[in-house]
Amino acid sequence: MSKTWKIIKIIFYSAIIIGSLFVITTSLNLFGFQMFVVKSGSMEPEIKTGSLVIDRTSTDYRIKDVITFKVSDSKETVTHRIIDENIKDGVTSYQVKGDANATPDPDPVLKTNVVGKVLFSIPFLGYLIAFIRSLPGLILFIILPTLIIVSEEIGKIKIEIKKLMNSRKDFDKKLAELEKREADLEVREERLRAVIRNMKKKIPKG
């Protein structure tokens, strides 16, 4: 049972670590690297729906680069390929298109809205990350394992407290026995003193 529980704990710890790492790393820009989940098939077959793309920020984007950019007035991101570049009045913008789309995107993408250039993608991993970010995923991967581990630690603390209480009871019991023995010895000592006093009275003087 203990061996099985150890294996379960390892799984739980792994779930917490993996789940936390995915949630953190897909929400932050780490040293210029960032991860995004591809939610459509517009870049298939190169990047499949549900893939995780790893982007790196750059100052130089070129035609044929696959980039991830922010959609204007939205928190959503899109990953498409640059097919043309336009520079007007010092402002750079790109015309982009999904490999699987028949036509380019209707709106140009400002360079300032580009998050990064795709370095590589991992198929289907995005599905897992999207699930972890959802409420059921957070419960399954983070909250539930954490509750089980915390519950186990509380159980261990209760056992230690019980041991301490038992040891205290044993200590109190031994202390009571010693105090009783001490009291008995004091009574015997007093009796002996009384006997000695009586004997001294009976001894003739002079």
N, C-alpha and C positions, 0 to 999 in steps of 0.2 A: 504493500500500500504506500509506504514512504517513498519507494523508488518511483512509482507511478505519479505520486504527487510532485516529486521533484521535476519530472518531465513536464507535467502540466504547468508548473511554475516557470520553467524555462520558456515554454511556449507563450505564457502570459507576459513575461518580461520582454520577450522578443516582439510580441504584438505591440506593447506600449512603446518600445524604442522605435520600431519601424514606423508605426503610425504617427508618432510625434515627429520623427525626422521628415516624413513625407509632408505632413501638414506645415512644418516650419520651412523646409527648403523650397516648397512650391509657393510660398507666400513672400519670400524674401529675395533680394538681390545679393548674392554672395560673391564678392570679389569680381563682379561683372557678369556672373553666371546666374541664369534664372530658368526655371522650369515652367512649362505650360502644358495644359491638357488640350489636345486637338479634339474638338467636338463634332466636326463634320468630315465628310469625305472629299472635300474640294481639292485636296492635295494627293489623292490616291492616283497611282499605286505606290508612289514613293513614301508618302506618310499616310498611314491608314487611320481611320476613325478610331478614337480611343487611345491613340499613341501619346506618349510623353515626349515632348521636344525639349531639348536643352539648348538654350540660346546664350550668346555672349554679346555684350554691348560692344559697339564698334563706332568709329568715326568715318569709316569708309565702307559704304554699301555700293555694290555694283550690280549691273544687269546679270540675271540668272541666279543671284543670291536668293535664298529662301529666308524671309524675314518674318518676325512677329511684330505686329503693330497694334496700337490702341485705336479702337474705333472712336471717332469724334463723339463727344457728349455721352460717353458710355464707359463703363469699367471693363467691357468685354475686349478680348484680344482676338486677332485673326492671324493665321500663318499662311502667307501666300508668297509667290515668286515675283521678283522684280523683272518686268519686261521692258521698261523704258524709264529714263531719268530726265527730269526737266529742272532747269535752273533759271529762275526769273527774279530779277531785282534782288539777287543774293539769297533767295529762298529756294531750297532744294525740295523737290517732291518726286514721288515715284508712282509710276503706273504699275499696278500689280495684278496678278491673275492666278487663280488656282489651277494646278495642272489638269484637273479633271473638269474644269469649267470651259464652256465653249467661248465665252467672251471675257474680257478683262473686267475688273471691278469698275463701277461707274465713277467713283470718286478717287482722286489722286491721294496719296498718303504723304503727308509732310514728314520730312526727315526727323523733326522733333517728336513725332508720334511713334517712331520706330523704337521698339524695346531692345531688339537685338537680332543677330543673325543666327539661324539654326545651324548648330554644329552636327548634331545627329538626333535620331529619334529612337524610342524604344516602343515597339508595338504593344498595344493593349494595356500597358502599365497605367495609362491615364484612367482607365475604367476603375482600377483599384483605388487610385488617389481620389477620384471623384466620389467613390463610395465612402472612403475614410472621412472625407470632408462633410458628408451628409450626416444627419442626426443618427440614423441607425449605425453608420460606420463608426462615428465617434463613440457610441455606446458599446459596440462590439469590440473595437480595437483599443480603446483607451479607458473609457469609464468603467466598464465591467471588469477588465483585468485589474485595474487600479483598486476597485472596491474589494475584489477577492484577496489581493495581496495585503491591503490595509486590514481587512478582516482577520487574515491569518496572523499579522503582526499583533493585533489587539489580543487574539487568542494566546499568543506566546507571552504577552505581558501579563495576562490574567493568570497563566500558569506560574510565572515567576512570583507574582504577588501571593498566590496560594502557597507556594513553597516557603516564602518568607513568613507568612502568617503561621504555617505549620511549625516552622523552626522557632518562631516566637513562642508558640504554645508550648513546645518542648522545653524551651528555655525557662518559661514561666513555671512549668511543672517541676523542673529540676531545682529551680530557685526556691519554690515552695517547700520541696522535700528537704533542702538544706536548712531552710529557716526552721522547719519543724524539728529537725535533728538538733539544730543549735538550741532551740527552746527546751527540748528534752534534756540535753546535756546541762543546760543552765539549772534546770530543776534538780537533776541528780547532784550537781555540784552544791546546790543550796542544801540539799538533804545531807550530804556528806559533811558540810560545814556545821550543820545542826548537830549531827552525831558527834563530831569532834568537840563541839562546845559542851555537850552533855557529858562526854567522857572527861573533859577537863574539870567540870564541876564535881564529879564523883571522886576524883583523885584527891587523897588527903593532903592538906597543906602542912609543910614543915617537917 
